[in-house]
Amino acid sequence: MSAAADHLEQLRAEARHHRQKRDLYRAKSYGMQATSETRLRELERIARLAQDRLAAAEATASAPAAPPGAPA
């Protein structure tokens, strides 16, 4: 696997991890355990940022490469 593919896989794993962590905390809030609305918002923010990083990396990876000598 190339370094770019490894990086994308790492970002996918991080995004999945943060979504799962947020979802578990949200489920916990429906139960009897005390939860914090602030903590839930923070987990949502972290999950959103991880998803944004993944989306940006995937967009970059799928963008066609500029031909040699083309202006950047």
PQR file of N, CA, C, O and H, with PARSE charges and radii, in Angstrom:
ATOM      1  N   MET A   1       0.846  -1.177   0.000 -0.4000 1.5000
ATOM      2  CA  MET A   1       0.000   0.000   0.000 -0.0000 2.0000
ATOM      3  C   MET A   1       0.892   1.240   0.000  0.5500 1.7000
ATOM      4  O   MET A   1       1.927   1.263   0.666 -0.5500 1.4000
ATOM      5  N   SER A   2       0.497   2.255  -0.735 -0.4000 1.5000
ATOM      6  CA  SER A   2       1.295   3.477  -0.806 -0.0000 2.0000
ATOM      7  C   SER A   2       1.102   4.326   0.442  0.5500 1.7000
ATOM      8  O   SER A   2       0.188   4.099   1.235 -0.5500 1.4000
ATOM      9  H   SER A   2      -0.343   2.237  -1.276  0.4000 1.0000
ATOM     10  N   ALA A   3       1.968   5.294   0.596 -0.4000 1.5000
ATOM     11  CA  ALA A   3       1.874   6.191   1.751 -0.0000 2.0000
ATOM     12  C   ALA A   3       0.549   6.963   1.726  0.5500 1.7000
ATOM     13  O   ALA A   3      -0.067   7.178   2.769 -0.5500 1.4000
ATOM     14  H   ALA A   3       2.710   5.479  -0.048  0.4000 1.0000
ATOM     15  N   ALA A   4       0.116   7.375   0.534 -0.4000 1.5000
ATOM     16  CA  ALA A   4      -1.150   8.112   0.421 -0.0000 2.0000
ATOM     17  C   ALA A   4      -2.330   7.223   0.818  0.5500 1.7000
ATOM     18  O   ALA A   4      -3.250   7.670   1.503 -0.5500 1.4000
ATOM     19  H   ALA A   4       0.616   7.200  -0.314  0.4000 1.0000
ATOM     20  N   ALA A   5      -2.294   5.970   0.386 -0.4000 1.5000
ATOM     21  CA  ALA A   5      -3.371   5.040   0.741 -0.0000 2.0000
ATOM     22  C   ALA A   5      -3.352   4.753   2.241  0.5500 1.7000
ATOM     23  O   ALA A   5      -4.406   4.655   2.870 -0.5500 1.4000
ATOM     24  H   ALA A   5      -1.547   5.607  -0.170  0.4000 1.0000
ATOM     25  N   ASP A   6      -2.162   4.618   2.809 -0.4000 1.5000
ATOM     26  CA  ASP A   6      -2.044   4.415   4.257 -0.0000 2.0000
ATOM     27  C   ASP A   6      -2.617   5.605   5.017  0.5500 1.7000
ATOM     28  O   ASP A   6      -3.314   5.447   6.020 -0.5500 1.4000
ATOM     29  H   ASP A   6      -1.306   4.697   2.298  0.4000 1.0000
ATOM     30  N   HIS A   7      -2.310   6.795   4.520 -0.4000 1.5000
ATOM     31  CA  HIS A   7      -2.793   8.017   5.174 -0.0000 2.0000
ATOM     32  C   HIS A   7      -4.326   8.082   5.107  0.5500 1.7000
ATOM     33  O   HIS A   7      -4.979   8.407   6.099 -0.5500 1.4000
ATOM     34  H   HIS A   7      -1.744   6.924   3.705  0.4000 1.0000
ATOM     35  N   LEU A   8      -4.894   7.774   3.939 -0.4000 1.5000
ATOM     36  CA  LEU A   8      -6.354   7.779   3.810 -0.0000 2.0000
ATOM     37  C   LEU A   8      -6.989   6.746   4.737  0.5500 1.7000
ATOM     38  O   LEU A   8      -8.013   7.016   5.364 -0.5500 1.4000
ATOM     39  H   LEU A   8      -4.364   7.511   3.133  0.4000 1.0000
ATOM     40  N   GLU A   9      -6.387   5.573   4.822 -0.4000 1.5000
ATOM     41  CA  GLU A   9      -6.929   4.542   5.705 -0.0000 2.0000
ATOM     42  C   GLU A   9      -6.873   4.994   7.165  0.5500 1.7000
ATOM     43  O   GLU A   9      -7.798   4.739   7.936 -0.5500 1.4000
ATOM     44  H   GLU A   9      -5.555   5.353   4.313  0.4000 1.0000
ATOM     45  N   GLN A  10      -5.793   5.658   7.534 -0.4000 1.5000
ATOM     46  CA  GLN A  10      -5.667   6.183   8.902 -0.0000 2.0000
ATOM     47  C   GLN A  10      -6.749   7.233   9.182  0.5500 1.7000
ATOM     48  O   GLN A  10      -7.361   7.232  10.250 -0.5500 1.4000
ATOM     49  H   GLN A  10      -5.042   5.865   6.907  0.4000 1.0000
ATOM     50  N   LEU A  11      -6.977   8.120   8.219 -0.4000 1.5000
ATOM     51  CA  LEU A  11      -8.018   9.139   8.388 -0.0000 2.0000
ATOM     52  C   LEU A  11      -9.404   8.507   8.476  0.5500 1.7000
ATOM     53  O   LEU A  11     -10.244   8.961   9.253 -0.5500 1.4000
ATOM     54  H   LEU A  11      -6.480   8.120   7.352  0.4000 1.0000
ATOM     55  N   ARG A  12      -9.648   7.462   7.683 -0.4000 1.5000
ATOM     56  CA  ARG A  12     -10.934   6.757   7.761 -0.0000 2.0000
ATOM     57  C   ARG A  12     -11.131   6.146   9.145  0.5500 1.7000
ATOM     58  O   ARG A  12     -12.211   6.236   9.729 -0.5500 1.4000
ATOM     59  H   ARG A  12      -8.965   7.094   7.052  0.4000 1.0000
ATOM     60  N   ALA A  13     -10.078   5.527   9.658 -0.4000 1.5000
ATOM     61  CA  ALA A  13     -10.155   4.903  10.980 -0.0000 2.0000
ATOM     62  C   ALA A  13     -10.408   5.954  12.060  0.5500 1.7000
ATOM     63  O   ALA A  13     -11.206   5.732  12.971 -0.5500 1.4000
ATOM     64  H   ALA A  13      -9.200   5.454   9.184  0.4000 1.0000
ATOM     65  N   GLU A  14      -9.732   7.087  11.959 -0.4000 1.5000
ATOM     66  CA  GLU A  14      -9.928   8.156  12.942 -0.0000 2.0000
ATOM     67  C   GLU A  14     -11.351   8.701  12.880  0.5500 1.7000
ATOM     68  O   GLU A  14     -11.982   8.910  13.916 -0.5500 1.4000
ATOM     69  H   GLU A  14      -9.084   7.267  11.219  0.4000 1.0000
ATOM     70  N   ALA A  15     -11.861   8.931  11.665 -0.4000 1.5000
ATOM     71  CA  ALA A  15     -13.223   9.450  11.516 -0.0000 2.0000
ATOM     72  C   ALA A  15     -14.225   8.449  12.084  0.5500 1.7000
ATOM     73  O   ALA A  15     -15.158   8.840  12.785 -0.5500 1.4000
ATOM     74  H   ALA A  15     -11.349   8.760  10.823  0.4000 1.0000
ATOM     75  N   ARG A  16     -14.043   7.163  11.789 -0.4000 1.5000
ATOM     76  CA  ARG A  16     -14.926   6.118  12.308 -0.0000 2.0000
ATOM     77  C   ARG A  16     -14.869   6.079  13.840  0.5500 1.7000
ATOM     78  O   ARG A  16     -15.901   5.989  14.505 -0.5500 1.4000
ATOM     79  H   ARG A  16     -13.285   6.845  11.219  0.4000 1.0000
ATOM     80  N   HIS A  17     -13.661   6.146  14.386 -0.4000 1.5000
ATOM     81  CA  HIS A  17     -13.481   6.119  15.838 -0.0000 2.0000
ATOM     82  C   HIS A  17     -14.224   7.273  16.507  0.5500 1.7000
ATOM     83  O   HIS A  17     -14.922   7.073  17.501 -0.5500 1.4000
ATOM     84  H   HIS A  17     -12.823   6.219  13.846  0.4000 1.0000
ATOM     85  N   HIS A  18     -14.074   8.474  15.964 -0.4000 1.5000
ATOM     86  CA  HIS A  18     -14.711   9.644  16.572 -0.0000 2.0000
ATOM     87  C   HIS A  18     -16.233   9.601  16.420  0.5500 1.7000
ATOM     88  O   HIS A  18     -16.956  10.035  17.317 -0.5500 1.4000
ATOM     89  H   HIS A  18     -13.507   8.637  15.156  0.4000 1.0000
ATOM     90  N   ARG A  19     -16.725   9.078  15.289 -0.4000 1.5000
ATOM     91  CA  ARG A  19     -18.181   8.919  15.139 -0.0000 2.0000
ATOM     92  C   ARG A  19     -18.717   7.930  16.164  0.5500 1.7000
ATOM     93  O   ARG A  19     -19.744   8.173  16.797 -0.5500 1.4000
ATOM     94  H   ARG A  19     -16.137   8.725  14.561  0.4000 1.0000
ATOM     95  N   GLN A  20     -18.015   6.815  16.323 -0.4000 1.5000
ATOM     96  CA  GLN A  20     -18.463   5.803  17.282 -0.0000 2.0000
ATOM     97  C   GLN A  20     -18.425   6.332  18.710  0.5500 1.7000
ATOM     98  O   GLN A  20     -19.335   6.070  19.497 -0.5500 1.4000
ATOM     99  H   GLN A  20     -17.180   6.617  15.809  0.4000 1.0000
ATOM    100  N   LYS A  21     -17.391   7.064  19.040 -0.4000 1.5000
ATOM    101  CA  LYS A  21     -17.277   7.631  20.386 -0.0000 2.0000
ATOM    102  C   LYS A  21     -18.428   8.602  20.651  0.5500 1.7000
ATOM    103  O   LYS A  21     -19.029   8.589  21.725 -0.5500 1.4000
ATOM    104  H   LYS A  21     -16.652   7.276  18.400  0.4000 1.0000
ATOM    105  N   ARG A  22     -18.732   9.453  19.649 -0.4000 1.5000
ATOM    106  CA  ARG A  22     -19.852  10.394  19.772 -0.0000 2.0000
ATOM    107  C   ARG A  22     -21.169   9.643  19.917  0.5500 1.7000
ATOM    108  O   ARG A  22     -21.991   9.984  20.768 -0.5500 1.4000
ATOM    109  H   ARG A  22     -18.244   9.464  18.776  0.4000 1.0000
ATOM    110  N   ASP A  23     -21.370   8.620  19.088 -0.4000 1.5000
ATOM    111  CA  ASP A  23     -22.624   7.865  19.126 -0.0000 2.0000
ATOM    112  C   ASP A  23     -22.806   7.137  20.456  0.5500 1.7000
ATOM    113  O   ASP A  23     -23.917   7.078  20.983 -0.5500 1.4000
ATOM    114  H   ASP A  23     -20.702   8.344  18.397  0.4000 1.0000
ATOM    115  N   LEU A  24     -21.724   6.585  20.999 -0.4000 1.5000
ATOM    116  CA  LEU A  24     -21.810   5.915  22.291 -0.0000 2.0000
ATOM    117  C   LEU A  24     -22.172   6.900  23.397  0.5500 1.7000
ATOM    118  O   LEU A  24     -22.977   6.593  24.275 -0.5500 1.4000
ATOM    119  H   LEU A  24     -20.821   6.633  20.571  0.4000 1.0000
ATOM    120  N   TYR A  25     -21.571   8.082  23.345 -0.4000 1.5000
ATOM    121  CA  TYR A  25     -21.873   9.088  24.363 -0.0000 2.0000
ATOM    122  C   TYR A  25     -23.322   9.551  24.227  0.5500 1.7000
ATOM    123  O   TYR A  25     -24.008   9.761  25.227 -0.5500 1.4000
ATOM    124  H   TYR A  25     -20.917   8.331  22.631  0.4000 1.0000
ATOM    125  N   ARG A  26     -23.783   9.708  22.989 -0.4000 1.5000
ATOM    126  CA  ARG A  26     -25.174  10.118  22.767 -0.0000 2.0000
ATOM    127  C   ARG A  26     -26.126   9.056  23.314  0.5500 1.7000
ATOM    128  O   ARG A  26     -27.123   9.387  23.957 -0.5500 1.4000
ATOM    129  H   ARG A  26     -23.225   9.537  22.176  0.4000 1.0000
ATOM    130  N   ALA A  27     -25.824   7.788  23.064 -0.4000 1.5000
ATOM    131  CA  ALA A  27     -26.660   6.703  23.588 -0.0000 2.0000
ATOM    132  C   ALA A  27     -26.644   6.703  25.112  0.5500 1.7000
ATOM    133  O   ALA A  27     -27.668   6.467  25.753 -0.5500 1.4000
ATOM    134  H   ALA A  27     -25.015   7.518  22.542  0.4000 1.0000
ATOM    135  N   LYS A  28     -25.481   6.968  25.680 -0.4000 1.5000
ATOM    136  CA  LYS A  28     -25.350   7.030  27.134 -0.0000 2.0000
ATOM    137  C   LYS A  28     -26.241   8.129  27.709  0.5500 1.7000
ATOM    138  O   LYS A  28     -26.761   7.993  28.817 -0.5500 1.4000
ATOM    139  H   LYS A  28     -24.649   7.160  25.159  0.4000 1.0000
ATOM    140  N   SER A  29     -26.416   9.208  26.964 -0.4000 1.5000
ATOM    141  CA  SER A  29     -27.225  10.321  27.455 -0.0000 2.0000
ATOM    142  C   SER A  29     -28.706   9.962  27.569  0.5500 1.7000
ATOM    143  O   SER A  29     -29.452  10.625  28.289 -0.5500 1.4000
ATOM    144  H   SER A  29     -25.994   9.318  26.064  0.4000 1.0000
ATOM    145  N   TYR A  30     -29.131   8.916  26.859 -0.4000 1.5000
ATOM    146  CA  TYR A  30     -30.529   8.484  26.948 -0.0000 2.0000
ATOM    147  C   TYR A  30     -30.771   7.593  28.166  0.5500 1.7000
ATOM    148  O   TYR A  30     -31.918   7.333  28.530 -0.5500 1.4000
ATOM    149  H   TYR A  30     -28.525   8.377  26.274  0.4000 1.0000
ATOM    150  N   GLY A  31     -29.706   7.132  28.785 -0.4000 1.5000
ATOM    151  CA  GLY A  31     -29.828   6.242  29.935 -0.0000 2.0000
ATOM    152  C   GLY A  31     -29.851   7.009  31.245  0.5500 1.7000
ATOM    153  O   GLY A  31     -30.163   8.198  31.294 -0.5500 1.4000
ATOM    154  H   GLY A  31     -28.774   7.344  28.489  0.4000 1.0000
ATOM    155  N   MET A  32     -29.514   6.297  32.294 -0.4000 1.5000
ATOM    156  CA  MET A  32     -29.560   6.858  33.640 -0.0000 2.0000
ATOM    157  C   MET A  32     -28.267   7.559  34.036  0.5500 1.7000
ATOM    158  O   MET A  32     -28.248   8.278  35.036 -0.5500 1.4000
ATOM    159  H   MET A  32     -29.260   5.330  32.254  0.4000 1.0000
ATOM    160  N   GLN A  33     -27.193   7.372  33.287 -0.4000 1.5000
ATOM    161  CA  GLN A  33     -25.918   7.974  33.667 -0.0000 2.0000
ATOM    162  C   GLN A  33     -25.914   9.473  33.367  0.5500 1.7000
ATOM    163  O   GLN A  33     -26.510   9.936  32.394 -0.5500 1.4000
ATOM    164  H   GLN A  33     -27.208   6.788  32.475  0.4000 1.0000
ATOM    165  N   ALA A  34     -25.237  10.200  34.220 -0.4000 1.5000
ATOM    166  CA  ALA A  34     -25.128  11.646  34.023 -0.0000 2.0000
ATOM    167  C   ALA A  34     -24.213  11.921  32.822  0.5500 1.7000
ATOM    168  O   ALA A  34     -23.144  11.324  32.691 -0.5500 1.4000
ATOM    169  H   ALA A  34     -24.753   9.824  35.011  0.4000 1.0000
ATOM    170  N   THR A  35     -24.644  12.813  31.970 -0.4000 1.5000
ATOM    171  CA  THR A  35     -23.838  13.210  30.809 -0.0000 2.0000
ATOM    172  C   THR A  35     -23.826  14.727  30.727  0.5500 1.7000
ATOM    173  O   THR A  35     -24.632  15.408  31.361 -0.5500 1.4000
ATOM    174  H   THR A  35     -25.512  13.298  32.076  0.4000 1.0000
ATOM    175  N   SER A  36     -22.912  15.233  29.946 -0.4000 1.5000
ATOM    176  CA  SER A  36     -22.760  16.667  29.789 -0.0000 2.0000
ATOM    177  C   SER A  36     -23.085  17.074  28.354  0.5500 1.7000
ATOM    178  O   SER A  36     -22.549  16.502  27.404 -0.5500 1.4000
ATOM    179  H   SER A  36     -22.257  14.680  29.431  0.4000 1.0000
ATOM    180  N   GLU A  37     -23.949  18.044  28.204 -0.4000 1.5000
ATOM    181  CA  GLU A  37     -24.278  18.567  26.877 -0.0000 2.0000
ATOM    182  C   GLU A  37     -23.027  19.173  26.232  0.5500 1.7000
ATOM    183  O   GLU A  37     -22.831  19.085  25.020 -0.5500 1.4000
ATOM    184  H   GLU A  37     -24.385  18.509  28.975  0.4000 1.0000
ATOM    185  N   THR A  38     -22.200  19.781  27.058 -0.4000 1.5000
ATOM    186  CA  THR A  38     -20.953  20.368  26.557 -0.0000 2.0000
ATOM    187  C   THR A  38     -20.045  19.279  25.988  0.5500 1.7000
ATOM    188  O   THR A  38     -19.459  19.451  24.919 -0.5500 1.4000
ATOM    189  H   THR A  38     -22.359  19.852  28.043  0.4000 1.0000
ATOM    190  N   ARG A  39     -19.928  18.163  26.699 -0.4000 1.5000
ATOM    191  CA  ARG A  39     -19.087  17.058  26.229 -0.0000 2.0000
ATOM    192  C   ARG A  39     -19.631  16.488  24.924  0.5500 1.7000
ATOM    193  O   ARG A  39     -18.854  16.169  24.024 -0.5500 1.4000
ATOM    194  H   ARG A  39     -20.403  18.023  27.568  0.4000 1.0000
ATOM    195  N   LEU A  40     -20.941  16.355  24.804 -0.4000 1.5000
ATOM    196  CA  LEU A  40     -21.539  15.854  23.577 -0.0000 2.0000
ATOM    197  C   LEU A  40     -21.232  16.799  22.415  0.5500 1.7000
ATOM    198  O   LEU A  40     -20.878  16.343  21.328 -0.5500 1.4000
ATOM    199  H   LEU A  40     -21.572  16.614  25.535  0.4000 1.0000
ATOM    200  N   ARG A  41     -21.362  18.090  22.630 -0.4000 1.5000
ATOM    201  CA  ARG A  41     -21.044  19.060  21.574 -0.0000 2.0000
ATOM    202  C   ARG A  41     -19.579  18.960  21.170  0.5500 1.7000
ATOM    203  O   ARG A  41     -19.251  19.061  19.988 -0.5500 1.4000
ATOM    204  H   ARG A  41     -21.650  18.460  23.513  0.4000 1.0000
ATOM    205  N   GLU A  42     -18.694  18.761  22.149 -0.4000 1.5000
ATOM    206  CA  GLU A  42     -17.274  18.631  21.858 -0.0000 2.0000
ATOM    207  C   GLU A  42     -17.008  17.372  21.030  0.5500 1.7000
ATOM    208  O   GLU A  42     -16.236  17.409  20.072 -0.5500 1.4000
ATOM    209  H   GLU A  42     -18.960  18.678  23.109  0.4000 1.0000
ATOM    210  N   LEU A  43     -17.642  16.268  21.397 -0.4000 1.5000
ATOM    211  CA  LEU A  43     -17.477  15.032  20.622 -0.0000 2.0000
ATOM    212  C   LEU A  43     -18.034  15.189  19.204  0.5500 1.7000
ATOM    213  O   LEU A  43     -17.460  14.661  18.252 -0.5500 1.4000
ATOM    214  H   LEU A  43     -18.270  16.238  22.175  0.4000 1.0000
ATOM    215  N   GLU A  44     -19.128  15.901  19.064 -0.4000 1.5000
ATOM    216  CA  GLU A  44     -19.690  16.169  17.735 -0.0000 2.0000
ATOM    217  C   GLU A  44     -18.736  17.022  16.908  0.5500 1.7000
ATOM    218  O   GLU A  44     -18.557  16.779  15.715 -0.5500 1.4000
ATOM    219  H   GLU A  44     -19.594  16.331  19.838  0.4000 1.0000
ATOM    220  N   ARG A  45     -18.125  18.018  17.540 -0.4000 1.5000
ATOM    221  CA  ARG A  45     -17.163  18.876  16.841 -0.0000 2.0000
ATOM    222  C   ARG A  45     -15.955  18.063  16.384  0.5500 1.7000
ATOM    223  O   ARG A  45     -15.506  18.201  15.246 -0.5500 1.4000
ATOM    224  H   ARG A  45     -18.270  18.216  18.509  0.4000 1.0000
ATOM    225  N   ILE A  46     -15.431  17.223  17.263 -0.4000 1.5000
ATOM    226  CA  ILE A  46     -14.267  16.402  16.939 -0.0000 2.0000
ATOM    227  C   ILE A  46     -14.593  15.443  15.791  0.5500 1.7000
ATOM    228  O   ILE A  46     -13.788  15.266  14.878 -0.5500 1.4000
ATOM    229  H   ILE A  46     -15.795  17.112  18.188  0.4000 1.0000
ATOM    230  N   ALA A  47     -15.775  14.827  15.843 -0.4000 1.5000
ATOM    231  CA  ALA A  47     -16.186  13.902  14.781 -0.0000 2.0000
ATOM    232  C   ALA A  47     -16.325  14.638  13.453  0.5500 1.7000
ATOM    233  O   ALA A  47     -15.926  14.127  12.407 -0.5500 1.4000
ATOM    234  H   ALA A  47     -16.430  14.971  16.585  0.4000 1.0000
ATOM    235  N   ARG A  48     -16.894  15.841  13.500 -0.4000 1.5000
ATOM    236  CA  ARG A  48     -17.067  16.635  12.274 -0.0000 2.0000
ATOM    237  C   ARG A  48     -15.718  17.036  11.685  0.5500 1.7000
ATOM    238  O   ARG A  48     -15.531  16.983  10.469 -0.5500 1.4000
ATOM    239  H   ARG A  48     -17.219  16.257  14.349  0.4000 1.0000
ATOM    240  N   LEU A  49     -14.778  17.438  12.538 -0.4000 1.5000
ATOM    241  CA  LEU A  49     -13.443  17.811  12.048 -0.0000 2.0000
ATOM    242  C   LEU A  49     -12.719  16.611  11.438  0.5500 1.7000
ATOM    243  O   LEU A  49     -12.045  16.747  10.417 -0.5500 1.4000
ATOM    244  H   LEU A  49     -14.929  17.482  13.526  0.4000 1.0000
ATOM    245  N   ALA A  50     -12.853  15.447  12.054 -0.4000 1.5000
ATOM    246  CA  ALA A  50     -12.221  14.238  11.506 -0.0000 2.0000
ATOM    247  C   ALA A  50     -12.832  13.903  10.149  0.5500 1.7000
ATOM    248  O   ALA A  50     -12.116  13.524   9.222 -0.5500 1.4000
ATOM    249  H   ALA A  50     -13.400  15.337  12.884  0.4000 1.0000
ATOM    250  N   GLN A  51     -14.147  14.041  10.030 -0.4000 1.5000
ATOM    251  CA  GLN A  51     -14.800  13.775   8.744 -0.0000 2.0000
ATOM    252  C   GLN A  51     -14.369  14.794   7.699  0.5500 1.7000
ATOM    253  O   GLN A  51     -14.181  14.437   6.536 -0.5500 1.4000
ATOM    254  H   GLN A  51     -14.728  14.349  10.783  0.4000 1.0000
ATOM    255  N   ASP A  52     -14.210  16.050   8.089 -0.4000 1.5000
ATOM    256  CA  ASP A  52     -13.746  17.081   7.160 -0.0000 2.0000
ATOM    257  C   ASP A  52     -12.327  16.799   6.668  0.5500 1.7000
ATOM    258  O   ASP A  52     -12.028  16.979   5.488 -0.5500 1.4000
ATOM    259  H   ASP A  52     -14.363  16.340   9.034  0.4000 1.0000
ATOM    260  N   ARG A  53     -11.447  16.353   7.584 -0.4000 1.5000
ATOM    261  CA  ARG A  53     -10.080  16.000   7.180 -0.0000 2.0000
ATOM    262  C   ARG A  53     -10.086  14.848   6.185  0.5500 1.7000
ATOM    263  O   ARG A  53      -9.339  14.858   5.206 -0.5500 1.4000
ATOM    264  H   ARG A  53     -11.690  16.206   8.543  0.4000 1.0000
ATOM    265  N   LEU A  54     -10.928  13.862   6.439 -0.4000 1.5000
ATOM    266  CA  LEU A  54     -11.034  12.719   5.530 -0.0000 2.0000
ATOM    267  C   LEU A  54     -11.560  13.169   4.175  0.5500 1.7000
ATOM    268  O   LEU A  54     -11.014  12.777   3.144 -0.5500 1.4000
ATOM    269  H   LEU A  54     -11.535  13.854   7.234  0.4000 1.0000
ATOM    270  N   ALA A  55     -12.600  13.976   4.158 -0.4000 1.5000
ATOM    271  CA  ALA A  55     -13.176  14.442   2.899 -0.0000 2.0000
ATOM    272  C   ALA A  55     -12.154  15.240   2.091  0.5500 1.7000
ATOM    273  O   ALA A  55     -12.065  15.080   0.874 -0.5500 1.4000
ATOM    274  H   ALA A  55     -13.043  14.294   4.996  0.4000 1.0000
ATOM    275  N   ALA A  56     -11.390  16.090   2.756 -0.4000 1.5000
ATOM    276  CA  ALA A  56     -10.371  16.885   2.060 -0.0000 2.0000
ATOM    277  C   ALA A  56      -9.280  15.983   1.483  0.5500 1.7000
ATOM    278  O   ALA A  56      -8.835  16.189   0.354 -0.5500 1.4000
ATOM    279  H   ALA A  56     -11.463  16.220   3.745  0.4000 1.0000
ATOM    280  N   ALA A  57      -8.854  14.996   2.248 -0.4000 1.5000
ATOM    281  CA  ALA A  57      -7.813  14.084   1.766 -0.0000 2.0000
ATOM    282  C   ALA A  57      -8.318  13.249   0.601  0.5500 1.7000
ATOM    283  O   ALA A  57      -7.578  13.015  -0.354 -0.5500 1.4000
ATOM    284  H   ALA A  57      -9.216  14.829   3.165  0.4000 1.0000
ATOM    285  N   GLU A  58      -9.573  12.791   0.663 -0.4000 1.5000
ATOM    286  CA  GLU A  58     -10.135  12.006  -0.435 -0.0000 2.0000
ATOM    287  C   GLU A  58     -10.284  12.857  -1.691  0.5500 1.7000
ATOM    288  O   GLU A  58     -10.051  12.378  -2.801 -0.5500 1.4000
ATOM    289  H   GLU A  58     -10.174  12.981   1.439  0.4000 1.0000
ATOM    290  N   ALA A  59     -10.672  14.116  -1.518 -0.4000 1.5000
ATOM    291  CA  ALA A  59     -10.803  15.009  -2.672 -0.0000 2.0000
ATOM    292  C   ALA A  59      -9.442  15.247  -3.314  0.5500 1.7000
ATOM    293  O   ALA A  59      -9.325  15.277  -4.539 -0.5500 1.4000
ATOM    294  H   ALA A  59     -10.862  14.505  -0.616  0.4000 1.0000
ATOM    295  N   THR A  60      -8.429  15.414  -2.497 -0.4000 1.5000
ATOM    296  CA  THR A  60      -7.073  15.624  -3.016 -0.0000 2.0000
ATOM    297  C   THR A  60      -6.581  14.373  -3.731  0.5500 1.7000
ATOM    298  O   THR A  60      -5.959  14.458  -4.790 -0.5500 1.4000
ATOM    299  H   THR A  60      -8.524  15.390  -1.502  0.4000 1.0000
ATOM    300  N   ALA A  61      -6.861  13.218  -3.150 -0.4000 1.5000
ATOM    301  CA  ALA A  61      -6.404  11.959  -3.740 -0.0000 2.0000
ATOM    302  C   ALA A  61      -7.096  11.671  -5.055  0.5500 1.7000
ATOM    303  O   ALA A  61      -6.499  11.062  -5.943 -0.5500 1.4000
ATOM    304  H   ALA A  61      -7.367  13.149  -2.289  0.4000 1.0000
ATOM    305  N   SER A  62      -8.349  12.096  -5.202 -0.4000 1.5000
ATOM    306  CA  SER A  62      -9.089  11.806  -6.430 -0.0000 2.0000
ATOM    307  C   SER A  62      -8.922  12.883  -7.494  0.5500 1.7000
ATOM    308  O   SER A  62      -9.347  12.697  -8.634 -0.5500 1.4000
ATOM    309  H   SER A  62      -8.834  12.591  -4.480  0.4000 1.0000
ATOM    310  N   ALA A  63      -8.305  14.011  -7.134 -0.4000 1.5000
ATOM    311  CA  ALA A  63      -8.067  15.082  -8.101 -0.0000 2.0000
ATOM    312  C   ALA A  63      -7.029  14.632  -9.111  0.5500 1.7000
ATOM    313  O   ALA A  63      -6.034  14.011  -8.738 -0.5500 1.4000
ATOM    314  H   ALA A  63      -7.959  14.163  -6.208  0.4000 1.0000
ATOM    315  N   PRO A  64      -7.240  14.933 -10.377 -0.5600 1.5000
ATOM    316  CA  PRO A  64      -6.249  14.543 -11.375  0.2800 2.0000
ATOM    317  C   PRO A  64      -4.937  15.303 -11.144  0.5500 1.7000
ATOM    318  O   PRO A  64      -4.941  16.483 -10.794 -0.5500 1.4000
ATOM    319  N   ALA A  65      -3.852  14.622 -11.343 -0.4000 1.5000
ATOM    320  CA  ALA A  65      -2.536  15.242 -11.155 -0.0000 2.0000
ATOM    321  C   ALA A  65      -2.267  16.196 -12.307  0.5500 1.7000
ATOM    322  O   ALA A  65      -2.641  15.937 -13.450 -0.5500 1.4000
ATOM    323  H   ALA A  65      -3.849  13.663 -11.627  0.4000 1.0000
ATOM    324  N   ALA A  66      -1.617  17.295 -11.987 -0.4000 1.5000
ATOM    325  CA  ALA A  66      -1.264  18.271 -13.017 -0.0000 2.0000
ATOM    326  C   ALA A  66      -0.152  17.688 -13.881  0.5500 1.7000
ATOM    327  O   ALA A  66       0.747  17.021 -13.368 -0.5500 1.4000
ATOM    328  H   ALA A  66      -1.313  17.505 -11.057  0.4000 1.0000
ATOM    329  N   PRO A  67      -0.206  17.933 -15.170 -0.5600 1.5000
ATOM    330  CA  PRO A  67       0.862  17.433 -16.040  0.2800 2.0000
ATOM    331  C   PRO A  67       2.186  18.107 -15.693  0.5500 1.7000
ATOM    332  O   PRO A  67       2.198  19.237 -15.206 -0.5500 1.4000
ATOM    333  N   PRO A  68       3.293  17.425 -15.940 -0.5600 1.5000
ATOM    334  CA  PRO A  68       4.597  18.019 -15.636  0.2800 2.0000
ATOM    335  C   PRO A  68       4.770  19.350 -16.363  0.5500 1.7000
ATOM    336  O   PRO A  68       4.437  19.475 -17.541 -0.5500 1.4000
ATOM    337  N   GLY A  69       5.284  20.319 -15.659 -0.4000 1.5000
ATOM    338  CA  GLY A  69       5.528  21.630 -16.238 -0.0000 2.0000
ATOM    339  C   GLY A  69       4.326  22.557 -16.215  0.5500 1.7000
ATOM    340  O   GLY A  69       4.440  23.718 -16.608 -0.5500 1.4000
ATOM    341  H   GLY A  69       5.555  20.218 -14.702  0.4000 1.0000
ATOM    342  N   ALA A  70       3.190  22.078 -15.768 -0.4000 1.5000
ATOM    343  CA  ALA A  70       1.991  22.918 -15.701 -0.0000 2.0000
ATOM    344  C   ALA A  70       2.111  23.833 -14.485  0.5500 1.7000
ATOM    345  O   ALA A  70       2.649  23.430 -13.454 -0.5500 1.4000
ATOM    346  H   ALA A  70       3.098  21.135 -15.448  0.4000 1.0000
ATOM    347  N   PRO A  71       1.606  25.071 -14.604 -0.5600 1.5000
ATOM    348  CA  PRO A  71       1.651  25.979 -13.438  0.2800 2.0000
ATOM    349  C   PRO A  71       0.784  25.435 -12.316  0.5500 1.7000
ATOM    350  O   PRO A  71      -0.256  24.821 -12.556 -0.5500 1.4000
ATOM    351  N   ALA A  72       1.223  25.669 -11.093 -0.4000 1.5000
ATOM    352  CA  ALA A  72       0.504  25.159  -9.926 -0.0000 2.0000
ATOM    353  C   ALA A  72      -0.627  26.051  -9.540  0.5500 1.7000
ATOM    354  O   ALA A  72      -1.337  25.766  -8.575 -0.5500 1.4000
ATOM    355  H   ALA A  72       2.068  26.168 -10.898  0.4000 1.0000
TER
END
